[in-house]
Amino acid sequence: MTPAARVQTAIECLDRIAAGDPAERVLTRWARGARHAGSKDRAAVRDLVFDVLRRWWSSAARGGGETGRARMIGYLHDTGAELDSVFTGAGYGPAPLEAGERPTDAPIPQLASLDCPPTLADELQSSLGPDFAAVMQALRDRAPVFLRVNLSRTSRDSARAALGAEDIETQDDDLSPSALRVTKNSRRVHLSKAFRDGLVDLQDGASQALVDALPLDGTTRVLDYCAGGGGKTLAMADRHRARYVAHDGIPGRMADLPERARRAGQSVDLVDGGELLSQPPFDLVLVDAPCTGSGAWRRSPEGKIRADRAMLDDVLSLQAGILRDAARHVAAGGSLAYATCSLLDDENNRQVDEFLADVEGYRLNLTRTWTPIQGGDGFFLAVFTRR
């Protein structure tokens, strides 16, 4: 495919996404039907689509419309592309620009320029305070790729050298002693020997920092109550020897965890809801709760364009129920850790306040917040102790 043909394909995908189709489904269907498209074409189209999703409102404002074509015009203009070399109509590329389609550099509204979802603008501004503009600006760009070094198996220097031997360049990151930021050839990581041998795993730097802050010392039994893919389970197991139990309300989310644990040389027991009821209490229960994902919108930008108050209210109800259910599995004197990858105070400090007001026997030990300004995703952590 030519670069222009990739742009046209991305435009068509964006129109389907705007009509309500999930982005991943749109891209998968296109890739299955585009036998002429190679792996580089698929990656390039995906990058274009996700770049525009991150800049959903600014691209529309700059491009003068809400079609995929208008958004692509606005996005390419803002990133300095030469539009007339792309919009030629040749080689399956987009048709030439008409007179009314040429963007200008006139100022656009602030919320649009920051690509802030208008339906949650008040909540984001209130939650982020003076950091609002800087955080929203950071969410307009691609997320960096982080690796977690399995320090029980190797050192950060040795992992960096092993990756470098395969032309994957990384640098230490201050978010965590285990964190490496990939600076070259991030798409090769999962094919590398260092990855296959379990020396490194993919995990955001702030997610690693969150695990570093968990009170693991002295624990012998740890429950990851909303384990998902198990990244935090494995990070805890690498940091501290204990028995680790993983649970998720949707067990299919843990499908890859056994293989990830095998590769990392760790042991994790997967349990369903019925099996969990027969387990004795745990020294530490981590609740990495479902959330709006607002702290990770640059990684999953479709969440930003779908976000609204009704969705937030549903998430808040779900979080409250999960947190109270998980609290029943904490041993006396044990810890309950509540985490989200959200920037919204409704999901974070207010959930903490309501939990303390409703559930007896817990006291709050600490809260921590990370935002994309620090380089990783946005995360919130609260740790309670059961008296």
Secondary structure as UniProt FT lines:
FT   HELIX           3..18
FT   TURN            19..20
FT   HELIX           23..33
FT   TURN            35..36
FT   HELIX           39..54
FT   HELIX           56..63
FT   HELIX           68..78
FT   TURN            79..80
FT   HELIX           83..86
FT   TURN            91..92
FT   HELIX           99..101
FT   HELIX           110..113
FT   TURN            114..115
FT   HELIX           118..120
FT   HELIX           121..128
FT   HELIX           129..131
FT   HELIX           132..138
FT   TURN            139..140
FT   STRAND          145..149
FT   TURN            151..153
FT   HELIX           156..164
FT   TURN            165..167
FT   STRAND          169..172
FT   TURN            174..175
FT   TURN            177..178
FT   STRAND          179..184
FT   HELIX           186..191
FT   HELIX           193..196
FT   TURN            197..198
FT   STRAND          200..202
FT   HELIX           205..212
FT   TURN            217..218
FT   STRAND          221..224
FT   TURN            225..226
FT   TURN            228..229
FT   HELIX           231..239
FT   STRAND          243..246
FT   HELIX           251..254
FT   TURN            255..256
FT   HELIX           257..264
FT   STRAND          268..270
FT   HELIX           273..277
FT   STRAND          282..288
FT   HELIX           294..296
FT   TURN            297..299
FT   HELIX           302..306
FT   HELIX           309..327
FT   TURN            328..329
FT   STRAND          330..340
FT   HELIX           345..347
FT   HELIX           349..358
FT   TURN            360..361
FT   STRAND          362..370
FT   HELIX           372..374
FT   STRAND          379..386
//
